[in-house]
């Protein structure tokens, strides 16, 4: 049984990666239904949290059916990180996660996210300050290094473990790579082979099929796998991987009824959580992924991303189901 501190998360847990504008409560609900073992919120700015910014505070929303869940924060200032840790603790997640992996320029230029990979000593001392300021188990998500010449992740893993983190998730790319090229899990495997390492190590990057999940589990010996982009519009990836790991059999892909039902549920929850206007607006980025690859879907998609009335959106989704039902027979 894999544990983060005392939190049990399964024999070989599948984790939902924290993704900005994606891994919110409506989307997390769908992933949980499909077998995700551990989920994380979107990353939250500590500066926003301590200033009570509405968007940051709303991201603290977690629900009992999501548990166990981690709230992820990012920042670069000691006082802000420590104060934010206290605020996170009041929200009662199982885990507090620190983002040292986001490669986006506006985050990195503040030495937050992956920016801190340019200063490993600060990364370690900042993490230690957070660990000491909360009773929650603290975990970290990061990358191999800043660039090809600074892949210090093996040293980072040991040092972060030594100051008290309870698990480490590693994306198999450098910051310079962003999301380009292929994720390299070689160093993740080396960390697992290090006899000094006793905390769970989770691999992240490019896991987009049950076969790949099995291959990487066997090859690199990770304690679990964190899935990000492959789950967007396809929460079924969790059930498919689990089934394959347990039985060696591939499940059939979701039917058109399942796809439409998921899109409707996502829309309903989105409106419920964000209000009608924002719920409809922010749902638009998801339709393409739910119906990717369907011939002639463009006509329906253009209506889904322009229509503002929820009732009419549900009607369009019904039309999609009727139109493609035969194709999925």
Wavefront OBJ file of the C-alpha trace (Angstrom):
o trace
v 0.000 0.000 0.000
v 1.416 3.361 -1.047
v 1.143 6.054 1.622
v 1.731 9.794 1.673
v 2.470 10.185 5.356
v -0.414 8.214 6.849
v -2.716 8.737 3.842
v -3.280 5.467 1.972
v -3.754 5.914 -1.767
v -3.758 2.373 -3.181
v -1.345 -0.352 -4.279
v -0.284 1.422 -7.474
v -2.079 4.765 -7.409
v -3.100 6.737 -10.470
v -2.963 10.456 -9.745
v -4.588 13.361 -11.536
v -2.020 16.045 -12.234
v -2.835 19.584 -11.137
v -3.670 21.497 -14.318
v -4.534 25.180 -14.534
v -8.093 25.755 -15.806
v -8.661 21.991 -16.017
v -8.476 20.119 -12.702
v -11.299 21.992 -10.994
v -14.062 20.275 -8.945
v -16.331 19.535 -11.960
v -13.537 17.771 -13.837
v -12.166 16.059 -10.741
v -15.595 14.538 -10.067
v -15.515 12.798 -13.454
v -11.976 11.508 -12.918
v -12.883 10.169 -9.473
v -15.858 8.301 -10.936
v -13.471 6.634 -13.396
v -11.100 5.359 -10.717
v -8.542 8.109 -10.069
v -6.921 7.393 -6.692
v -5.515 10.791 -5.756
v -6.282 14.215 -7.169
v -4.865 17.693 -6.885
v -6.443 21.105 -7.243
v -5.349 23.579 -9.863
v -2.227 25.337 -8.627
v -3.010 28.294 -6.381
v -0.974 31.476 -6.091
v 0.105 32.001 -2.491
v 0.092 35.757 -3.079
v -3.533 35.493 -4.197
v -4.422 33.347 -1.181
v -2.944 35.617 1.458
v -4.608 38.642 -0.172
v -7.949 36.814 -0.220
v -8.241 37.054 -4.026
v -11.547 35.493 -5.059
v -10.134 33.300 -7.844
v -7.418 31.874 -5.595
v -9.728 31.282 -2.634
v -12.320 29.523 -4.819
v -9.679 26.979 -5.831
v -9.578 25.822 -2.205
v -13.028 24.258 -2.681
v -12.812 20.535 -2.079
v -15.542 17.974 -1.451
v -15.652 14.809 0.615
v -16.234 12.544 -2.410
v -12.885 13.721 -3.840
v -10.790 12.501 -0.947
v -7.925 11.902 -0.639
v -7.036 15.212 -2.270
v -4.080 17.560 -2.318
v -4.173 21.343 -2.584
v -1.287 22.659 -4.655
v 0.312 26.062 -4.113
v 3.047 28.022 -5.857
v 5.126 30.982 -4.793
v 8.643 32.137 -4.073
v 8.487 34.187 -0.855
v 9.034 32.491 2.503
v 6.447 34.445 4.506
v 3.806 34.109 1.801
v 4.352 30.349 1.432
v 4.153 29.809 5.193
v 1.016 31.923 5.600
v -0.584 30.185 2.625
v 0.201 26.800 4.180
v -1.836 27.815 7.240
v -4.756 28.846 5.013
v -4.557 25.549 3.111
v -4.598 23.598 6.357
v -7.898 25.248 7.294
v -9.404 23.856 4.055
v -8.633 20.334 5.372
v -7.105 18.533 2.406
v -5.160 15.327 3.006
v -1.992 16.749 1.439
v -0.334 20.090 0.679
v 1.593 20.013 -2.590
v 4.151 22.570 -3.771
v 4.473 23.314 -7.477
v 8.079 23.551 -8.625
v 7.274 22.405 -12.140
v 5.096 24.972 -13.930
v 7.133 26.194 -16.924
v 4.932 29.184 -17.839
v 6.903 32.410 -18.191
v 4.728 34.595 -15.949
v 5.253 32.110 -13.092
v 8.902 31.329 -13.780
v 9.974 34.971 -13.983
v 8.980 35.356 -10.323
v 11.242 32.400 -9.451
v 8.142 30.345 -8.668
v 7.095 27.077 -10.298
v 9.972 25.675 -12.369
v 11.799 28.988 -11.953
v 13.135 27.825 -8.618
v 15.046 25.029 -10.382
v 17.667 27.709 -10.990
v 18.280 27.885 -7.225
v 18.169 24.448 -5.620
v 19.302 25.716 -2.214
v 16.328 28.085 -2.063
v 14.022 25.313 -3.290
v 15.101 23.147 -0.356
v 14.962 25.884 2.299
v 11.587 27.171 1.061
v 10.172 23.643 1.196
v 11.567 23.159 4.701
v 9.843 26.356 5.830
v 6.510 25.054 4.520
v 7.021 21.619 6.095
v 7.639 23.267 9.474
v 4.602 25.541 9.187
v 1.936 22.851 8.680
v 0.827 19.557 10.157
v -0.267 18.356 6.714
v 1.981 15.977 4.775
v 3.871 18.108 2.244
v 4.617 16.785 -1.240
v 6.387 18.333 -4.228
v 5.843 18.246 -7.982
v 8.810 19.266 -10.099
v 10.834 18.608 -13.271
v 14.202 17.038 -14.050
v 15.916 20.417 -13.964
v 16.015 23.862 -15.506
v 17.724 22.736 -18.726
v 19.778 19.894 -20.171
v 22.853 20.998 -18.195
v 21.162 21.203 -14.805
v 19.281 17.945 -14.261
v 19.840 17.843 -10.500
v 16.726 15.849 -9.704
v 18.597 12.992 -8.004
v 20.184 15.415 -5.541
v 16.888 17.299 -5.197
v 15.010 14.102 -4.306
v 17.412 13.253 -1.494
v 17.517 16.767 -0.097
v 13.745 17.243 -0.176
v 13.214 13.877 1.485
v 15.739 14.816 4.177
v 13.826 17.970 5.133
v 10.540 16.096 5.445
v 8.480 15.877 2.251
v 6.303 12.752 2.067
v 6.203 12.117 -1.709
v 7.725 13.477 -4.910
v 6.116 13.702 -8.359
v 8.523 14.211 -11.250
v 7.701 15.324 -14.773
v 10.256 13.807 -17.137
v 11.208 17.045 -18.888
v 13.259 20.139 -18.104
v 11.740 23.588 -17.888
v 13.436 24.542 -21.150
v 11.631 21.692 -22.932
v 8.223 22.941 -21.742
v 6.007 20.126 -23.120
v 8.016 19.434 -26.269
v 9.868 16.275 -27.172
v 9.435 13.019 -25.321
v 9.436 12.793 -21.535
v 12.562 11.023 -20.265
v 11.878 8.866 -17.215
v 15.447 7.535 -16.921
v 16.384 9.723 -13.949
v 13.041 8.983 -12.291
v 13.986 5.297 -12.447
v 17.423 6.048 -10.966
v 15.820 7.798 -8.008
v 13.711 4.715 -7.365
v 16.884 2.602 -7.407
v 18.555 4.844 -4.810
v 18.570 2.880 -1.517
v 18.368 6.165 0.436
v 14.996 7.053 -1.033
v 12.030 5.746 0.936
v 9.241 8.208 0.056
v 6.870 7.414 -2.842
v 8.099 8.559 -6.248
v 5.443 9.265 -8.882
v 6.287 9.547 -12.574
v 4.593 12.061 -14.847
v 4.794 12.816 -18.553
v 3.372 11.263 -21.732
v 1.352 8.442 -20.163
v -1.497 8.268 -22.661
v -2.384 4.568 -22.866
v -2.768 1.517 -20.621
v 0.110 -0.195 -22.431
v 2.473 2.676 -21.742
v 1.421 2.806 -18.094
v 2.334 -0.875 -17.666
v 5.589 -0.502 -19.607
v 6.734 2.466 -17.518
v 5.705 0.865 -14.249
v 7.795 -2.198 -15.074
v 10.756 -0.314 -16.547
v 11.137 2.474 -13.990
v 9.667 0.959 -10.826
v 7.679 4.042 -9.833
v 5.206 3.884 -6.954
v 2.423 5.389 -9.045
v 1.711 7.391 -12.157
v 0.466 10.963 -12.451
v -1.654 11.641 -15.528
v -2.288 15.095 -16.928
v -3.041 15.962 -20.538
v -4.243 12.456 -21.491
v -7.159 12.828 -19.070
v -8.491 16.084 -20.548
v -11.819 15.216 -22.117
v -10.987 11.566 -21.464
v -11.415 10.699 -17.767
v -11.831 7.069 -18.861
v -8.037 6.812 -19.055
v -8.037 5.953 -15.337
v -10.428 3.014 -15.593
v -8.704 1.782 -18.761
v -5.262 1.751 -17.153
v -6.526 0.123 -13.962
v -8.331 -2.612 -15.868
v -5.297 -3.306 -18.025
v -2.908 -3.463 -15.063
v -5.233 -5.899 -13.297
v -6.242 -8.133 -16.211
v -3.953 -7.472 -19.173
v -7.069 -6.738 -21.236
v -7.919 -3.507 -23.013
v -11.365 -2.082 -22.345
v -13.358 -0.864 -25.340
v -13.342 2.930 -25.713
v -16.264 4.887 -24.255
v -19.461 4.843 -26.281
v -20.972 8.003 -27.722
v -23.578 7.814 -24.949
v -20.805 7.823 -22.347
v -19.031 10.731 -24.028
v -22.172 12.821 -24.238
v -23.206 11.891 -20.708
v -19.775 12.971 -19.398
v -19.935 16.276 -21.301
v -23.424 16.950 -19.886
v -22.343 16.081 -16.361
v -19.252 18.267 -16.716
v -21.379 21.172 -17.947
v -23.925 20.722 -15.166
v -21.267 20.663 -12.465
v -19.423 23.578 -14.061
v -22.543 25.761 -13.945
v -23.292 24.614 -10.412
v -19.796 25.535 -9.208
v -19.004 28.686 -11.207
v -22.428 30.094 -12.002
v -24.175 29.956 -15.377
v -22.124 32.517 -17.280
v -18.647 31.327 -16.242
v -19.695 27.686 -16.181
v -20.798 27.811 -19.812
v -17.791 29.866 -20.875
v -15.123 27.740 -19.197
v -16.689 24.501 -20.408
v -15.961 25.463 -24.027
v -12.362 24.319 -23.899
v -13.462 20.755 -23.126
v -15.880 19.873 -25.945
v -13.162 19.298 -28.551
v -11.543 16.692 -26.321
v -14.755 14.826 -25.526
v -15.558 14.396 -29.222
v -12.104 14.321 -30.757
v -11.827 12.344 -33.983
v -15.519 12.157 -34.830
v -16.048 12.859 -38.546
v -18.102 15.996 -39.167
v -18.038 17.070 -35.513
v -16.908 20.595 -36.459
v -20.458 21.793 -37.094
v -21.596 20.710 -33.625
v -18.434 21.949 -31.948
v -18.850 25.447 -33.361
v -22.349 25.563 -31.861
v -21.125 24.234 -28.518
v -18.457 26.930 -28.236
v -20.758 29.823 -29.190
v -24.083 28.961 -27.574
v -24.720 30.630 -24.208
v -28.000 29.031 -23.097
v -27.488 25.815 -21.067
v -30.777 24.313 -22.335
v -29.677 24.765 -25.940
v -26.250 23.297 -25.175
v -27.917 20.159 -23.812
v -29.974 20.007 -27.013
v -26.832 20.160 -29.159
v -25.299 17.382 -27.068
v -28.436 15.282 -27.637
v -28.021 15.873 -31.367
v -24.404 14.717 -31.187
v -25.498 11.499 -29.497
v -28.219 10.852 -32.087
v -25.901 11.679 -35.002
v -23.074 9.362 -33.950
v -25.004 6.568 -32.252
v -24.856 4.354 -35.314
v -21.126 4.955 -35.793
v -20.495 3.505 -32.355
v -22.597 0.391 -32.831
l 1 2 3 4 5 6 7 8 9 10 11 12 13 14 15 16 17 18 19 20 21 22 23 24 25 26 27 28 29 30 31 32 33 34 35 36 37 38 39 40 41 42 43 44 45 46 47 48 49 50 51 52 53 54 55 56 57 58 59 60 61 62 63 64 65 66 67 68 69 70 71 72 73 74 75 76 77 78 79 80 81 82 83 84 85 86 87 88 89 90 91 92 93 94 95 96 97 98 99 100 101 102 103 104 105 106 107 108 109 110 111 112 113 114 115 116 117 118 119 120 121 122 123 124 125 126 127 128 129 130 131 132 133 134 135 136 137 138 139 140 141 142 143 144 145 146 147 148 149 150 151 152 153 154 155 156 157 158 159 160 161 162 163 164 165 166 167 168 169 170 171 172 173 174 175 176 177 178 179 180 181 182 183 184 185 186 187 188 189 190 191 192 193 194 195 196 197 198 199 200 201 202 203 204 205 206 207 208 209 210 211 212 213 214 215 216 217 218 219 220 221 222 223 224 225 226 227 228 229 230 231 232 233 234 235 236 237 238 239 240 241 242 243 244 245 246 247 248 249 250 251 252 253 254 255 256 257 258 259 260 261 262 263 264 265 266 267 268 269 270 271 272 273 274 275 276 277 278 279 280 281 282 283 284 285 286 287 288 289 290 291 292 293 294 295 296 297 298 299 300 301 302 303 304 305 306 307 308 309 310 311 312 313 314 315 316 317 318 319 320 321 322 323 324 325 326 327 328 329
